[in-house]
């Protein structure tokens, strides 16, 4: 049995599928943790969700966490539903804000006239996603934990509250060199896995990664969607 962690997929279905099927070769006895932000920015967010749901239905042990992009999509759906099918003033503020962070690509992938018409199966799935989970000596989370800091991108970890565990997170893209530094530095109390899969034009970024927690074997798949 292997235990894999994959960070922010951001709608890059082809990259994700290749990583799962060809690189890590996921088997039913394996466990797969996905760190959230499976949607937005990339071309096929709906396809990514469909693929994950398909793995779940086929009996694979998949745990998908809720990221800030999933949170935003839920807020948009709820906001659009409250306004009804024909809002008087065009796109709402929440929808416009979501579009700034790649939400428009997600909206297009669902091919519906309004976000309130997203099928219920997707809404229920999004709302069911947990914020974090544990595996052995690891705390697995999308962005981090509240250590009494407002900025979740630059929070300072309180080792006493970790009880000897190491945080594995995505959310903030780091270059591939820093990612390897996290893996190879035993004194680090976190591993940052997000290499910015959608940032394919930036040196040191643009890959989707997968980390096997028992061996710390890292798979790195360049973006196939852009």
N, C-alpha and C positions, 0 to 999 in steps of 0.2 A: 504493500500500500504506500502511495505517495501523497503528499499534501502540498498542493500548489496554491500560490497567491498571485493573482493578476490585478494590477492597478487599473486606473482610469482608461476605459476603452474609447469613450467619446465618439460613438457612432461608426467606428471603423470596423465594419463587419468582416470584410475579407481578411484583414490583418488578424483579427481575433480568431476566426475559424482556422486559419493556417497555423497559428500558434497552438491552439488546442488540439488539432487533429494531426499535424505534421511534426511539430516541435516537441510538445510534452506528451503527445499521444495518450490523451486522457483515457483511463479505464474505469469501469464501474466501481471497482474497489478503492479508487483514489478519491480524495477529497479536494474540492476546488473552492477557494474563497475569492470573491471578486470585490474589490475595494470601493465600489460605487463610481459615480460619474460614468455610467455606461452610455449615456446619451449626450447629445449636443455636439456641435462643431463638425463632426464627420458626416458622411453622406447617407448613412442608413441606421439611424437609432432604433427605428421600429424593428429592423432586421436583427439587430443585436439582442433586443429583448426577446424576440421570437426564438432566436437561437438558444438563449439561456433557458427560456421556458421549455423548449424542446428537450434540452438536456435533463431538466428536472423531471419531465414527464417520462423520459426514457429510463429513469432510475438512477441517474448519476447524482452523486452527493455534492450538490452545489449550494453554497451560501453566498448570496449577493447582499452587500451592505448598501445602505442609503447614503448617497453623497449629496452635496449641496445642489447639484444640477437636478437630481431627482426631486429634491425638496421644492425647487423652483417650478418644475413642471407641474407638481401637484398644486401649488399655489395658483398657477395660471389656469389650470383646468377648473379649479373651484371658483376663481374670479370670473372666468368666462361663463360658467354655469349660472352664477348669480345674476349676471347682466342679461342673460337670455341670448337667443340666437341672433338678434339684430340690435347690437349696441348703438345708441344714438350718436356717439362721438367717435366712431371708428375704433382703432386698437386701444385697449386699455393700457394704463400705466404699467401694470405688472407684466403684461405681454411684451410691451416695448422694451422693458428692462431685460426680460429673458432673451429677447432677440439679440441684445448686445453681447451675450455670452454663448451664442451658438444655438439658441432655441429655434430660430427660423428653419434651420436644417432639419431639426427634429420634427417640427410641424409639417414640413413638406414630405417627410418620409411616411407620415401616417395618411396622407392624401385624404384629408377631411376638410370641409369648409370652415369648421370652427373647432377650437380646442375642446369645447364642451361636448363634442361628438366623438371624442376618443372612446373606443369600446371599453366597457366596464372591466373587462378582464385585465386590461393594462393598468387602469386606475387602481384596482384592487391589488394588483401585483406590486405596484410602486409603493402603495401605502403599507404593505406587509413587510417591507424591507427593514431589517434591524439596523441600528446605528453602529454596533460593534459586536465582536464576539471574542472568545478566547480559544487558544489552542496551545496546550502544554505551557511553556514559559513565554508565550507570545500574547500580546493584546493586539487584536487586528481591528483597524478602524479606518475610516476614510481620511479624515483630516487630522485628528488629534483629540485630546481631552481638555476639559476646562480646568486649567491650573491657575484659576483666578486671573486670567489674562484675556483682554478683549480681542486681541489679534490672534486668530487661530493659525495664521501663517507663520508667526514668529513667537509662539508661546515657548516658555522655558519649562522643561520637564522637571517635575519634582520626583526624584528617584525614590523617596520614601513612600510615595503613594503607589508606586509600581509593584511593590512587593516582590522585587527581583525579576519581574517580567520585562520583556523588551517590546516596544511599540513597533508595529509594522503599519505604515500608512502610505497613502497616495496624496492626491489633492494638489500639491505644489510640484510642478515639474522641476527635476534636478538633472544636471548633465550626467552622462553615463559614467564619467570618471568619479564623480561624487558618490554615485550609486555603489560602485565597487568599493569605495572607501568605507561606506556604511557596512558593507558585508565583511570587509577584512579587518575592521577595527573592533576588537572585543570589548573595548571600553565604551563604545557608543551604546546608548540605551534606546536607540531607534534605528529602523531601516526604512529609508525613503525609497519607494519603488517607482514612482511616476516619472517616466522619461519624456513625457510630452509627445505622445504618439502622433498628434496632429501637427507638430512643429517640425515637419520633415525638411524644411528649408534652413533650419538652424543647426549649425555644427554642434555635435554632441548630444543632439536630441532626435526625436522622430521615430522612436522605437516603442513597441509594446513588449513589456517584460513579463516573465513568469518566474517566481522563486519557489523552489522545493524546500520546505521548511526543515526536513530531517537531514538533508545533505547540504543545504545552502547552494544547490546547483541553480545557476541563473541562466535562463533562456532569453535571448534578445532577438526579437523579430522586427525588422524594418517595416515601415508603413507600406502596405500594398494598396491602399485606397486612394491615395493622392498621386 
